[in-house]
């Protein structure tokens, strides 16, 4: 038992080769509760520790606030699942030629390799945790120049450089001050979505969420305390100057114990009055609604996709949905850039060691959101153009109708709308003019008479 404790529990589970981050009794066993007995002063001191390089405290703060607030956890999960719920794909380098077989080979290799790693889906889930504290880290385990495993770096290991307070370092049992991630290129993948100039962890979503979290915490606590006593009248006892101290203590004891008593006996000269409290505590729900609204706007950019509120409209809901889509597009762009530069680039460089090896691109597959109003306007434009016989560009026509342009065949650059309809209308009119009138027995003007054809008979 002593040997196991002093060896950090590694006797039964020896460390894996090519791996730096292992389970640690010092960092991973005993959690630190940074939000117990919260107060503005305590949170301010905690955020100052983050500025001094203790990045793990920022991640712990985010986890603790989500754990203790149902609304906070729901908003964070909605923002992250909007990214992780999408399927992913890897495409050839956009700068390469469309038919470049080498670029396609590199993309297929990276895609097949990642699909074969069981830890890859977990790694993508972990990267979404960077939304909030602005930091998530992975260790890349290599075997014979090929990626073999992703190891999630626990947030308790994350600090800055011990001397310069820059970058990100990983604490281990062997290196308590931390191993700078840039010291081993290709070994650690550090995801910092908002790469601000200078110190990127001074202004994060977690920082901005602290005030709303404290307002919800104290507002809910005071509301519950108010609800416990709401409706219970305040008992007030009065006595004259002739009452001795022993009777005063007896009166106080009576008042404390008479909350559930239907009858009570008091000494002469003592009167008890009941004061009904005024007010219904309407301040507390307003405070919680305000804090929840601010938190929702901070994380989602809008409120109508989580709460309709007292009023709402289709136009406002559409605008709020567009705002949410903008945040999703930003998250997807940052994730794609990180995966390409810190995961796909070293994979391609080690497998295909050529200076001009194309680097594939990581993408999430998103569904195209149809704009019904825009489609209606486009169809009205096409109808008017066809009625007027206007000539339009064929590329615009295919795009407006959402029809793929044929890859082969000689297609004109311009198309005259309504030309086919005009031809059909003319042909229909000509056919109607040449059709005999059976009701009157008259023939069309251009139809020859029977005598002219020689088929008539003499009377």
Kinemage of the C-alpha trace (Angstrom):
@kinemage 1
@onewidth
@group {chain A} dominant
@subgroup {mainchain}
@vectorlist {calphas} color= white
{ca unk a 1} P 0.000 0.000 0.000
{ca unk a 2} L 2.824 2.416 0.812
{ca unk a 3} L 4.577 1.557 -2.416
{ca unk a 4} L 1.399 2.178 -4.379
{ca unk a 5} L 0.843 5.543 -2.721
{ca unk a 6} L 4.403 6.747 -3.192
{ca unk a 7} L 4.448 5.600 -6.832
{ca unk a 8} L 1.334 7.623 -7.649
{ca unk a 9} L -0.706 4.488 -8.273
{ca unk a 10} L 1.394 3.413 -11.277
{ca unk a 11} L 2.384 -0.036 -10.065
{ca unk a 12} L -0.736 -1.697 -11.454
{ca unk a 13} L -0.968 0.556 -14.509
{ca unk a 14} L 2.477 1.311 -15.929
{ca unk a 15} L 2.692 4.433 -18.090
{ca unk a 16} L 2.149 4.016 -21.798
{ca unk a 17} L 4.952 4.661 -24.221
{ca unk a 18} L 5.124 8.033 -25.960
{ca unk a 19} L 2.664 9.522 -23.486
{ca unk a 20} L 3.323 12.412 -21.115
{ca unk a 21} L -0.024 13.076 -19.380
{ca unk a 22} L -0.730 10.267 -16.914
{ca unk a 23} L -3.137 9.993 -14.004
{ca unk a 24} L -1.819 11.972 -11.064
{ca unk a 25} L -2.672 11.636 -7.407
{ca unk a 26} L -1.554 15.219 -6.899
{ca unk a 27} L -3.699 16.869 -9.594
{ca unk a 28} L -6.539 14.522 -10.562
{ca unk a 29} L -7.832 12.903 -7.345
{ca unk a 30} L -8.839 15.595 -4.888
{ca unk a 31} L -11.018 18.266 -6.539
{ca unk a 32} L -10.841 21.927 -5.650
{ca unk a 33} L -14.188 23.626 -5.071
{ca unk a 34} L -13.582 27.211 -6.091
{ca unk a 35} L -17.205 28.405 -5.827
{ca unk a 36} L -18.078 27.297 -2.306
{ca unk a 37} L -19.383 30.244 -0.256
{ca unk a 38} L -19.300 32.556 -3.279
{ca unk a 39} L -18.860 36.281 -2.953
{ca unk a 40} L -17.765 39.076 -5.285
{ca unk a 41} L -14.524 39.447 -3.334
{ca unk a 42} L -13.714 35.738 -3.601
{ca unk a 43} L -14.435 35.626 -7.308
{ca unk a 44} L -12.347 38.749 -7.926
{ca unk a 45} L -9.395 37.138 -6.142
{ca unk a 46} L -9.875 33.948 -8.163
{ca unk a 47} L -9.824 35.813 -11.477
{ca unk a 48} L -6.663 37.620 -10.401
{ca unk a 49} L -5.061 34.217 -9.831
{ca unk a 50} L -5.949 33.407 -13.438
{ca unk a 51} L -4.153 36.552 -14.567
{ca unk a 52} L -1.110 35.292 -12.672
{ca unk a 53} L -1.028 32.085 -14.709
{ca unk a 54} L -3.299 29.651 -12.856
{ca unk a 55} L -5.401 28.829 -15.909
{ca unk a 56} L -6.830 25.705 -14.320
{ca unk a 57} L -8.783 27.862 -11.861
{ca unk a 58} L -10.604 29.512 -14.753
{ca unk a 59} L -11.648 26.094 -16.118
{ca unk a 60} L -12.694 24.945 -12.641
{ca unk a 61} L -14.758 28.098 -12.212
{ca unk a 62} L -16.614 27.352 -15.450
{ca unk a 63} L -17.281 23.749 -14.415
{ca unk a 64} L -18.479 24.756 -10.949
{ca unk a 65} L -20.863 27.415 -12.240
{ca unk a 66} L -22.365 24.958 -14.722
{ca unk a 67} L -22.677 22.298 -12.028
{ca unk a 68} L -24.569 24.597 -9.658
{ca unk a 69} L -26.852 26.372 -12.135
{ca unk a 70} L -29.363 24.497 -14.275
{ca unk a 71} L -29.840 27.469 -16.606
{ca unk a 72} L -26.108 27.970 -17.036
{ca unk a 73} L -25.540 24.315 -17.836
{ca unk a 74} L -28.388 24.287 -20.339
{ca unk a 75} L -27.095 27.351 -22.189
{ca unk a 76} L -23.524 26.041 -22.327
{ca unk a 77} L -24.718 22.630 -23.523
{ca unk a 78} L -26.897 24.211 -26.235
{ca unk a 79} L -23.984 26.304 -27.528
{ca unk a 80} L -21.596 23.338 -27.572
{ca unk a 81} L -23.983 20.706 -28.908
{ca unk a 82} L -24.784 22.961 -31.845
{ca unk a 83} L -21.203 22.178 -32.941
{ca unk a 84} L -20.659 18.614 -31.743
{ca unk a 85} L -24.010 17.323 -33.060
{ca unk a 86} L -22.921 17.969 -36.666
{ca unk a 87} L -21.213 15.306 -38.733
{ca unk a 88} L -17.671 16.054 -39.887
{ca unk a 89} L -15.724 15.466 -43.059
{ca unk a 90} L -12.205 16.023 -44.355
{ca unk a 91} L -11.772 17.472 -47.826
{ca unk a 92} L -8.653 17.959 -49.980
{ca unk a 93} L -6.637 21.147 -49.758
{ca unk a 94} L -8.585 24.040 -51.257
{ca unk a 95} L -5.402 25.478 -52.758
{ca unk a 96} L -4.699 22.285 -54.708
{ca unk a 97} L -6.115 21.531 -58.144
{ca unk a 98} L -9.584 20.048 -58.163
{ca unk a 99} L -8.368 16.807 -59.760
{ca unk a 100} L -5.080 16.565 -57.849
{ca unk a 101} L -4.741 12.876 -56.860
{ca unk a 102} L -2.073 13.627 -54.247
{ca unk a 103} L -4.319 16.066 -52.368
{ca unk a 104} L -7.126 13.507 -52.414
{ca unk a 105} L -4.769 10.801 -51.152
{ca unk a 106} L -3.667 12.945 -48.195
{ca unk a 107} L -7.266 13.814 -47.306
{ca unk a 108} L -8.369 10.167 -47.500
{ca unk a 109} L -5.467 9.077 -45.302
{ca unk a 110} L -6.244 11.650 -42.601
{ca unk a 111} L -9.955 10.839 -42.686
{ca unk a 112} L -9.441 7.072 -42.472
{ca unk a 113} L -6.855 7.444 -39.717
{ca unk a 114} L -9.076 9.621 -37.548
{ca unk a 115} L -12.058 7.338 -38.106
{ca unk a 116} L -9.989 4.398 -36.843
{ca unk a 117} L -9.167 6.116 -33.520
{ca unk a 118} L -11.743 5.439 -30.773
{ca unk a 119} L -10.592 8.524 -28.871
{ca unk a 120} L -11.304 10.933 -31.750
{ca unk a 121} L -15.040 11.534 -30.991
{ca unk a 122} L -14.177 12.108 -27.332
{ca unk a 123} L -11.480 14.559 -28.367
{ca unk a 124} L -13.965 16.576 -30.436
{ca unk a 125} L -16.347 16.683 -27.465
{ca unk a 126} L -13.536 17.921 -25.250
{ca unk a 127} L -12.616 20.687 -27.683
{ca unk a 128} L -16.093 22.162 -27.279
{ca unk a 129} L -15.302 22.723 -23.594
{ca unk a 130} L -13.085 25.604 -24.720
{ca unk a 131} L -16.258 27.637 -25.303
{ca unk a 132} L -16.299 29.502 -22.007
{ca unk a 133} L -12.838 29.436 -20.439
{ca unk a 134} L -11.258 29.831 -23.894
{ca unk a 135} L -8.946 26.844 -23.392
{ca unk a 136} L -8.858 23.089 -24.036
{ca unk a 137} L -5.832 20.866 -24.620
{ca unk a 138} L -5.132 17.444 -26.140
{ca unk a 139} L -2.034 15.287 -26.150
{ca unk a 140} L -1.246 13.604 -29.469
{ca unk a 141} L 0.301 10.152 -29.109
{ca unk a 142} L 2.348 9.073 -32.136
{ca unk a 143} L 3.458 5.593 -33.132
{ca unk a 144} L 5.783 5.128 -36.119
{ca unk a 145} L 4.985 8.552 -37.543
{ca unk a 146} L 1.240 7.930 -37.318
{ca unk a 147} L -1.287 9.324 -34.876
{ca unk a 148} L -2.400 6.508 -32.554
{ca unk a 149} L -4.347 8.151 -29.716
{ca unk a 150} L -5.762 11.377 -28.327
{ca unk a 151} L -5.325 11.987 -24.588
{ca unk a 152} L -7.506 14.576 -22.919
{ca unk a 153} L -5.412 16.906 -20.787
{ca unk a 154} L -7.312 17.529 -17.514
{ca unk a 155} L -7.981 21.185 -16.866
{ca unk a 156} L -6.212 20.890 -13.496
{ca unk a 157} L -2.892 20.656 -15.375
{ca unk a 158} L -3.138 23.919 -17.286
{ca unk a 159} L -0.938 26.862 -16.327
{ca unk a 160} L 1.093 29.487 -18.157
{ca unk a 161} L 4.853 29.577 -18.498
{ca unk a 162} L 6.206 29.761 -14.934
{ca unk a 163} L 8.534 32.685 -15.640
{ca unk a 164} L 7.112 34.678 -18.545
{ca unk a 165} L 3.363 34.105 -17.836
{ca unk a 166} L 2.800 33.415 -21.532
{ca unk a 167} L 1.630 30.434 -23.535
{ca unk a 168} L 0.234 27.256 -22.008
{ca unk a 169} L 2.134 24.678 -19.966
{ca unk a 170} L 1.094 21.190 -18.791
{ca unk a 171} L 1.802 20.230 -15.180
{ca unk a 172} L 2.935 16.673 -14.452
{ca unk a 173} L 4.352 14.869 -11.435
{ca unk a 174} L 7.820 15.127 -12.942
{ca unk a 175} L 7.400 18.785 -14.009
{ca unk a 176} L 5.264 20.594 -11.409
{ca unk a 177} L 6.034 23.976 -12.985
{ca unk a 178} L 4.684 22.754 -16.291
{ca unk a 179} L 5.966 21.658 -19.695
{ca unk a 180} L 5.510 24.451 -22.269
{ca unk a 181} L 3.414 23.080 -25.098
{ca unk a 182} L 5.456 24.900 -27.736
{ca unk a 183} L 8.602 23.131 -26.497
{ca unk a 184} L 7.472 19.867 -28.177
{ca unk a 185} L 5.960 20.683 -31.593
{ca unk a 186} L 3.190 18.322 -32.630
{ca unk a 187} L 2.833 16.799 -29.153
{ca unk a 188} L 0.097 18.997 -27.703
{ca unk a 189} L -2.872 20.577 -29.447
{ca unk a 190} L -4.058 23.660 -27.554
{ca unk a 191} L -7.406 25.114 -28.610
{ca unk a 192} L -7.779 28.828 -27.839
{ca unk a 193} L -10.876 29.971 -29.786
{ca unk a 194} L -10.471 33.708 -29.116
{ca unk a 195} L -6.814 34.475 -29.694
{ca unk a 196} L -6.709 38.018 -28.407
{ca unk a 197} L -3.498 39.943 -28.460
{ca unk a 198} L -1.427 39.715 -25.307
{ca unk a 199} L -2.963 37.517 -22.613
{ca unk a 200} L -5.926 35.673 -24.225
{ca unk a 201} L -7.423 34.537 -20.898
{ca unk a 202} L -8.144 37.955 -19.413
{ca unk a 203} L -11.483 38.403 -21.188
{ca unk a 204} L -13.527 35.231 -21.692
{ca unk a 205} L -17.143 34.099 -21.593
{ca unk a 206} L -16.459 32.738 -18.126
{ca unk a 207} L -15.331 36.161 -16.898
{ca unk a 208} L -18.442 37.830 -18.305
{ca unk a 209} L -20.745 35.169 -16.796
{ca unk a 210} L -19.623 35.724 -13.195
{ca unk a 211} L -21.908 38.672 -12.428
{ca unk a 212} L -25.020 36.957 -13.834
{ca unk a 213} L -24.146 33.768 -11.944
{ca unk a 214} L -23.766 35.623 -8.629
{ca unk a 215} L -27.054 37.475 -9.209
{ca unk a 216} L -28.852 34.187 -9.837
{ca unk a 217} L -27.165 32.496 -6.876
{ca unk a 218} L -27.964 35.157 -4.293
{ca unk a 219} L -31.378 35.949 -5.808
{ca unk a 220} L -32.451 32.312 -5.644
{ca unk a 221} L -31.077 31.907 -2.123
{ca unk a 222} L -32.934 34.984 -0.845
{ca unk a 223} L -36.107 33.967 -2.680
{ca unk a 224} L -36.104 30.533 -1.028
{ca unk a 225} L -35.542 32.113 2.389
{ca unk a 226} L -38.419 34.522 1.728
{ca unk a 227} L -40.683 31.706 0.521
{ca unk a 228} L -40.023 29.758 3.697
{ca unk a 229} L -41.468 32.535 5.872
{ca unk a 230} L -43.918 34.059 3.384
{ca unk a 231} L -47.449 34.086 4.803
{ca unk a 232} L -46.307 33.420 8.347
{ca unk a 233} L -47.312 36.353 10.576
{ca unk a 234} L -44.719 37.929 12.821
{ca unk a 235} L -45.492 37.356 16.489
{ca unk a 236} L -45.004 40.437 18.676
{ca unk a 237} L -45.256 40.243 22.487
{ca unk a 238} L -45.666 43.284 24.728
{ca unk a 239} L -45.379 43.572 28.499
{ca unk a 240} L -45.456 46.352 31.075
{ca unk a 241} L -42.684 47.493 33.312
{ca unk a 242} L -43.797 45.317 36.222
{ca unk a 243} L -42.782 42.098 34.427
{ca unk a 244} L -39.641 40.578 35.887
{ca unk a 245} L -36.784 39.188 33.797
{ca unk a 246} L -37.877 35.591 34.308
{ca unk a 247} L -41.280 36.373 32.807
{ca unk a 248} L -39.618 38.103 29.862
{ca unk a 249} L -37.597 35.015 29.116
{ca unk a 250} L -40.727 32.914 29.443
{ca unk a 251} L -42.540 35.196 26.989
{ca unk a 252} L -39.708 34.913 24.486
{ca unk a 253} L -39.777 31.152 24.815
{ca unk a 254} L -43.543 31.149 24.277
{ca unk a 255} L -43.238 33.245 21.130
{ca unk a 256} L -40.587 30.920 19.713
{ca unk a 257} L -42.653 27.799 20.325
{ca unk a 258} L -46.135 28.999 19.470
{ca unk a 259} L -45.680 28.779 15.715
{ca unk a 260} L -47.609 25.504 15.495
{ca unk a 261} L -49.570 25.752 18.740
{ca unk a 262} L -53.294 26.398 18.549
{ca unk a 263} L -53.522 27.584 22.192
{ca unk a 264} L -51.088 29.110 24.624
{ca unk a 265} L -51.249 30.378 28.188
{ca unk a 266} L -49.448 33.595 29.096
{ca unk a 267} L -49.023 35.401 32.419
{ca unk a 268} L -51.161 38.411 33.248
{ca unk a 269} L -49.944 41.679 31.808
{ca unk a 270} L -48.547 40.075 28.626
{ca unk a 271} L -50.164 40.657 25.235
{ca unk a 272} L -49.355 38.986 21.915
{ca unk a 273} L -50.094 40.560 18.549
{ca unk a 274} L -49.705 39.111 15.025
{ca unk a 275} L -48.293 41.343 12.277
{ca unk a 276} L -48.973 40.250 8.707
{ca unk a 277} L -46.028 40.892 6.383
{ca unk a 278} L -46.668 43.050 3.314
{ca unk a 279} L -45.340 42.356 -0.191
{ca unk a 280} L -45.159 39.188 -2.299
{ca unk a 281} L -41.439 39.071 -3.110
{ca unk a 282} L -41.888 40.226 -6.702
{ca unk a 283} L -38.311 41.545 -6.769
{ca unk a 284} L -36.759 38.085 -6.774
{ca unk a 285} L -38.279 36.677 -10.002
{ca unk a 286} L -37.484 39.924 -11.787
{ca unk a 287} L -33.860 39.686 -10.658
{ca unk a 288} L -33.614 36.049 -11.778
{ca unk a 289} L -35.243 36.843 -15.134
{ca unk a 290} L -32.820 39.696 -15.708
{ca unk a 291} L -29.785 37.569 -14.838
{ca unk a 292} L -31.042 34.698 -16.996
{ca unk a 293} L -31.651 37.021 -19.929
{ca unk a 294} L -28.177 38.515 -19.686
{ca unk a 295} L -26.625 35.047 -19.503
{ca unk a 296} L -28.640 33.857 -22.496
{ca unk a 297} L -27.656 36.851 -24.599
{ca unk a 298} L -24.029 36.348 -23.610
{ca unk a 299} L -23.905 32.691 -24.626
{ca unk a 300} L -26.416 32.520 -27.480
{ca unk a 301} L -26.619 36.133 -28.604
{ca unk a 302} L -30.422 36.154 -28.318
{ca unk a 303} L -33.264 34.923 -26.145
{ca unk a 304} L -36.191 33.850 -28.342
{ca unk a 305} L -34.776 30.370 -29.031
{ca unk a 306} L -34.861 29.631 -25.286
{ca unk a 307} L -37.714 31.771 -23.944
{ca unk a 308} L -40.532 33.497 -25.840
{ca unk a 309} L -41.203 35.954 -23.043
{ca unk a 310} L -44.233 38.171 -22.714
{ca unk a 311} L -44.234 39.289 -26.345
{ca unk a 312} L -42.753 37.975 -29.557
{ca unk a 313} L -43.161 38.008 -33.298
{ca unk a 314} L -42.091 35.988 -36.293
{ca unk a 315} L -39.764 38.745 -37.480
{ca unk a 316} L -38.049 39.029 -34.096
{ca unk a 317} L -37.717 35.248 -33.832
{ca unk a 318} L -36.159 35.128 -37.300
{ca unk a 319} L -33.619 37.786 -36.356
{ca unk a 320} L -32.747 35.925 -33.161
{ca unk a 321} L -32.338 32.708 -35.119
{ca unk a 322} L -29.992 34.468 -37.537
{ca unk a 323} L -27.912 35.737 -34.608
{ca unk a 324} L -27.627 32.195 -33.269
{ca unk a 325} L -26.551 31.034 -36.719
{ca unk a 326} L -23.786 33.655 -36.779
{ca unk a 327} L -22.369 32.373 -33.483
{ca unk a 328} L -22.510 28.789 -34.770
{ca unk a 329} L -20.691 29.753 -37.961
{ca unk a 330} L -17.990 31.460 -35.904
{ca unk a 331} L -17.547 28.394 -33.666
{ca unk a 332} L -17.320 26.087 -36.684
{ca unk a 333} L -14.749 28.292 -38.376
{ca unk a 334} L -12.511 28.381 -35.293
{ca unk a 335} L -12.766 24.623 -34.782
{ca unk a 336} L -11.960 23.907 -38.444
{ca unk a 337} L -8.882 26.130 -38.355
{ca unk a 338} L -7.621 24.495 -35.151
{ca unk a 339} L -8.045 20.917 -36.416
{ca unk a 340} L -6.349 21.719 -39.723
{ca unk a 341} L -3.348 23.498 -38.239
{ca unk a 342} L -2.675 21.483 -35.083
{ca unk a 343} L -3.854 17.978 -36.008
{ca unk a 344} L -4.072 17.477 -39.776
{ca unk a 345} L -0.893 19.410 -40.580
{ca unk a 346} L 1.439 17.252 -38.421
{ca unk a 347} L -0.353 14.111 -39.625
{ca unk a 348} L 0.262 15.019 -43.268
{ca unk a 349} L 3.830 16.224 -42.615
{ca unk a 350} L 4.879 12.966 -40.920
{ca unk a 351} L 3.139 10.609 -43.357
{ca unk a 352} L 4.067 12.533 -46.505
{ca unk a 353} L 7.407 14.264 -45.720
{ca unk a 354} L 7.493 16.548 -48.739
{ca unk a 355} L 7.730 20.339 -48.578
{ca unk a 356} L 4.691 20.803 -50.828
{ca unk a 357} L 2.385 18.258 -49.198
{ca unk a 358} L -1.191 19.578 -49.372
{ca unk a 359} L -2.924 20.007 -46.010
{ca unk a 360} L -6.546 18.797 -46.021
{ca unk a 361} L -9.392 20.798 -44.499
{ca unk a 362} L -11.744 19.823 -41.674
{ca unk a 363} L -15.408 20.761 -42.080
{ca unk a 364} L -18.681 20.203 -40.271
{ca unk a 365} L -21.592 19.196 -42.480
{ca unk a 366} L -24.311 21.793 -42.006
{ca unk a 367} L -27.816 21.768 -43.411
{ca unk a 368} L -28.713 24.631 -45.715
{ca unk a 369} L -31.434 26.708 -44.098
{ca unk a 370} L -34.087 27.656 -46.632
{ca unk a 371} L -35.332 31.234 -46.739
{ca unk a 372} L -38.958 30.868 -47.819
{ca unk a 373} L -39.482 34.609 -48.264
{ca unk a 374} L -36.396 34.953 -50.463
{ca unk a 375} L -37.478 31.980 -52.571
{ca unk a 376} L -40.907 33.524 -53.057
{ca unk a 377} L -39.399 36.790 -54.270
{ca unk a 378} L -37.077 34.901 -56.637
{ca unk a 379} L -39.979 32.972 -58.168
{ca unk a 380} L -41.910 36.191 -58.661
{ca unk a 381} L -38.907 37.692 -60.455
{ca unk a 382} L -38.611 34.639 -62.688
{ca unk a 383} L -42.329 34.766 -63.504
{ca unk a 384} L -42.142 38.432 -64.458
{ca unk a 385} L -38.980 37.909 -66.518
{ca unk a 386} L -40.591 35.006 -68.368
{ca unk a 387} L -43.718 37.038 -69.115
{ca unk a 388} L -41.595 39.850 -70.523
{ca unk a 389} L -39.279 37.526 -72.439
{ca unk a 390} L -36.137 38.804 -70.728
{ca unk a 391} L -32.695 37.305 -71.315
{ca unk a 392} L -30.765 36.284 -68.176
{ca unk a 393} L -27.419 34.734 -67.375
{ca unk a 394} L -27.601 30.928 -67.276
{ca unk a 395} L -25.363 30.709 -64.182
{ca unk a 396} L -27.734 32.961 -62.249
{ca unk a 397} L -30.729 30.931 -63.442
{ca unk a 398} L -29.263 27.637 -62.215
{ca unk a 399} L -28.340 29.245 -58.904
{ca unk a 400} L -31.767 30.846 -58.431
{ca unk a 401} L -33.520 27.541 -59.063
{ca unk a 402} L -30.988 25.614 -56.920
{ca unk a 403} L -30.346 23.210 -59.792
{ca unk a 404} L -26.826 21.808 -60.314
{ca unk a 405} L -25.308 22.948 -63.573
{ca unk a 406} L -24.463 20.046 -65.923
{ca unk a 407} L -20.773 19.251 -66.033
{ca unk a 408} L -20.842 18.238 -69.697
{ca unk a 409} L -22.562 19.590 -72.750
{ca unk a 410} L -22.474 22.873 -74.608
{ca unk a 411} L -24.708 25.230 -72.653
{ca unk a 412} L -25.410 28.822 -73.711
{ca unk a 413} L -24.195 31.655 -71.520
{ca unk a 414} L -27.596 33.368 -71.649
{ca unk a 415} L -31.150 32.070 -71.713
{ca unk a 416} L -34.231 33.922 -72.997
{ca unk a 417} L -37.002 33.290 -70.528
{ca unk a 418} L -40.434 32.563 -71.942
{ca unk a 419} L -39.104 31.493 -75.369
{ca unk a 420} L -40.457 27.952 -75.116
{ca unk a 421} L -43.803 29.197 -73.861
{ca unk a 422} L -44.014 31.643 -76.780
{ca unk a 423} L -43.297 28.881 -79.307
{ca unk a 424} L -45.883 26.599 -77.745
{ca unk a 425} L -48.459 29.395 -77.683
{ca unk a 426} L -47.805 30.163 -81.368
{ca unk a 427} L -48.069 26.515 -82.330
{ca unk a 428} L -51.299 26.189 -80.404
{ca unk a 429} L -52.721 29.265 -82.094
{ca unk a 430} L -51.743 27.949 -85.553
{ca unk a 431} L -53.350 24.602 -84.806
{ca unk a 432} L -56.534 26.298 -83.667
{ca unk a 433} L -56.622 28.383 -86.857
{ca unk a 434} L -56.251 25.306 -89.094
{ca unk a 435} L -58.889 23.246 -87.255
{ca unk a 436} L -62.254 22.980 -89.151
{ca unk a 437} L -65.365 24.349 -87.517
{ca unk a 438} L -67.723 21.378 -87.212
{ca unk a 439} L -70.653 23.415 -85.917
{ca unk a 440} L -70.984 25.762 -88.917
{ca unk a 441} L -69.586 23.485 -91.554
{ca unk a 442} L -67.048 26.088 -92.697
{ca unk a 443} L -63.463 25.222 -93.456
{ca unk a 444} L -60.368 27.247 -92.717
{ca unk a 445} L -59.320 29.808 -95.340
{ca unk a 446} L -56.237 27.901 -96.387
{ca unk a 447} L -58.110 24.566 -96.867
{ca unk a 448} L -58.824 23.874 -100.623
{ca unk a 449} L -62.393 23.373 -101.866
{ca unk a 450} L -63.635 20.021 -103.006
{ca unk a 451} L -63.861 21.159 -106.642
{ca unk a 452} L -60.287 22.319 -106.622
{ca unk a 453} L -59.100 18.927 -105.455
{ca unk a 454} L -61.087 17.064 -108.121
{ca unk a 455} L -63.043 15.036 -105.604
{ca unk a 456} L -66.374 16.784 -106.218
{ca unk a 457} L -69.177 15.131 -108.255
{ca unk a 458} L -71.302 16.786 -110.971
{ca unk a 459} L -74.977 17.080 -110.310
